[in-house]
């Protein structure tokens, strides 16, 4: 008797990690297209802060689900800093965050995750897990255990409490203050290097549809189905600078 096909145990963003996984998840055609893209991916940069309700909502309900389905045609950059302010004292950067010290800690944890894990396929699910839960900072141990169990919690803690985390936050501050036009609120969304109020509004309402529209190559099946369906608006919330 023929051997039973291997079951698909990987989430969508890992289907193309190997030939065996692609075959088990019936994603060989999708992975072949990803291996030889016909157009540059759509770039989506999110400037945000870890405890801003609007940032958490956009990341959890728009950005992460879109990336899971369309990661082969988009690049995501996360810059946790937002409306924070920095000053230098005794050779070290000090940060003041809009939603308090816990938000500064959350920002630094997520900056350290991005630096330590490097691959969005590893760090983005952890950050999504943190941001979509009830306790962003407190969720870290469980989220690491579920989505990046090979990464010791101690490594992240060492980064957060040391000079590395301090420098990573300073770099995010520089990236945020260099925005043109200057950001007035968060989430601040930059698409293919541009921020306009129109792009921001459309992304907040339906990022998936926007990425599909902006991609210049052959559209994946998920895009073809989405563009044939009517769009449904979602709340447009922001955290204004203070």
Residue pairs with C-beta under 8 A, 6 or more apart in sequence:
5 24
6 20
6 23
6 24
7 24
8 15
8 21
8 24
8 25
8 26
9 24
10 17
10 21
10 24
10 25
11 68
11 125
12 25
12 68
12 69
13 67
13 68
13 71
13 121
13 124
13 125
14 21
14 121
15 21
15 22
15 25
15 27
15 30
15 31
16 22
16 27
16 30
16 31
16 34
16 35
16 72
17 121
19 28
21 27
22 28
22 30
22 31
30 72
30 220
30 221
33 72
33 218
33 220
34 72
37 72
37 73
37 217
38 217
38 218
39 73
39 215
39 216
39 217
39 218
40 216
41 72
41 73
41 74
41 75
41 215
42 73
42 74
42 75
42 191
42 192
42 211
42 214
42 215
43 74
43 75
43 77
43 190
43 191
43 192
43 193
44 63
44 67
44 74
44 75
44 76
44 77
44 189
44 190
44 191
44 203
44 207
44 211
45 76
45 77
45 79
45 189
45 190
45 191
46 55
46 58
46 59
46 63
46 76
46 77
46 78
46 79
46 187
46 188
46 189
46 190
47 79
47 81
47 82
47 175
47 176
47 179
47 183
47 186
47 187
47 188
47 189
47 190
48 55
48 58
48 59
48 78
48 79
48 80
48 82
48 186
48 187
48 188
49 55
49 80
49 81
49 82
49 83
49 84
49 97
49 98
49 99
49 103
49 106
49 107
49 186
49 239
50 56
50 80
50 103
50 106
50 107
50 109
50 110
50 130
50 131
50 136
50 137
51 97
51 98
51 99
51 100
51 102
51 103
51 106
51 136
52 82
52 83
52 98
52 99
52 103
52 186
52 187
52 239
53 237
53 239
54 186
54 187
54 237
54 238
54 239
55 82
55 131
55 186
55 187
55 239
56 131
56 132
56 136
57 235
57 237
58 187
58 189
58 204
59 127
59 128
59 131
59 132
59 187
60 128
60 131
60 132
61 234
62 203
62 204
62 206
62 207
62 208
62 234
63 76
63 207
64 124
64 125
64 128
64 132
65 208
66 74
66 207
66 208
66 211
67 74
67 76
67 120
67 124
69 208
69 222
70 208
70 211
70 212
70 220
70 222
70 223
71 120
71 121
72 220
73 211
73 215
73 217
73 219
73 220
73 223
74 211
74 215
76 120
76 124
78 110
78 114
78 124
78 127
79 172
79 175
79 176
80 106
80 107
80 108
80 110
80 111
80 114
80 172
81 107
81 111
81 169
81 172
81 173
81 175
81 176
82 97
82 98
82 107
82 176
82 186
82 188
82 239
83 97
83 98
83 185
83 186
83 239
83 240
83 241
83 242
84 95
84 96
84 97
84 98
84 103
84 104
84 107
84 173
85 95
85 96
86 93
86 94
86 95
86 96
86 169
86 170
86 173
87 93
87 94
87 96
88 94
92 163
92 166
93 166
93 167
93 169
93 170
93 173
95 104
95 107
95 108
95 169
95 173
96 104
97 103
97 104
97 107
98 239
98 242
102 136
102 137
104 169
105 137
105 160
106 130
106 136
106 137
107 169
107 172
108 159
108 160
108 165
108 166
108 168
108 169
109 130
109 137
109 140
109 156
109 160
110 127
110 130
111 165
111 168
111 169
111 172
112 156
112 159
112 160
112 164
112 165
112 168
113 123
113 126
113 127
113 156
114 123
114 127
114 168
115 159
115 164
115 168
116 123
116 151
116 155
116 156
116 159
117 123
117 126
117 148
117 151
122 147
122 148
122 151
123 148
125 143
125 147
125 148
126 140
126 143
126 144
126 147
126 148
129 139
129 142
129 143
129 146
129 147
130 136
130 137
130 139
130 140
130 143
133 139
133 143
140 153
140 156
141 153
144 151
144 153
144 156
158 164
159 165
159 168
176 183
179 188
179 190
179 195
181 195
183 195
183 241
184 240
184 241
185 238
185 239
185 240
185 241
186 238
186 239
187 204
187 238
187 239
188 195
188 200
189 195
189 199
189 200
189 203
189 204
191 199
191 203
191 210
191 214
192 214
199 210
201 236
202 209
202 210
203 210
204 234
204 236
204 237
205 231
205 233
205 234
205 236
206 231
206 232
206 233
206 234
208 226
209 226
209 227
209 231
211 223
212 219
212 222
212 223
212 226
212 227
213 227
215 223
219 227
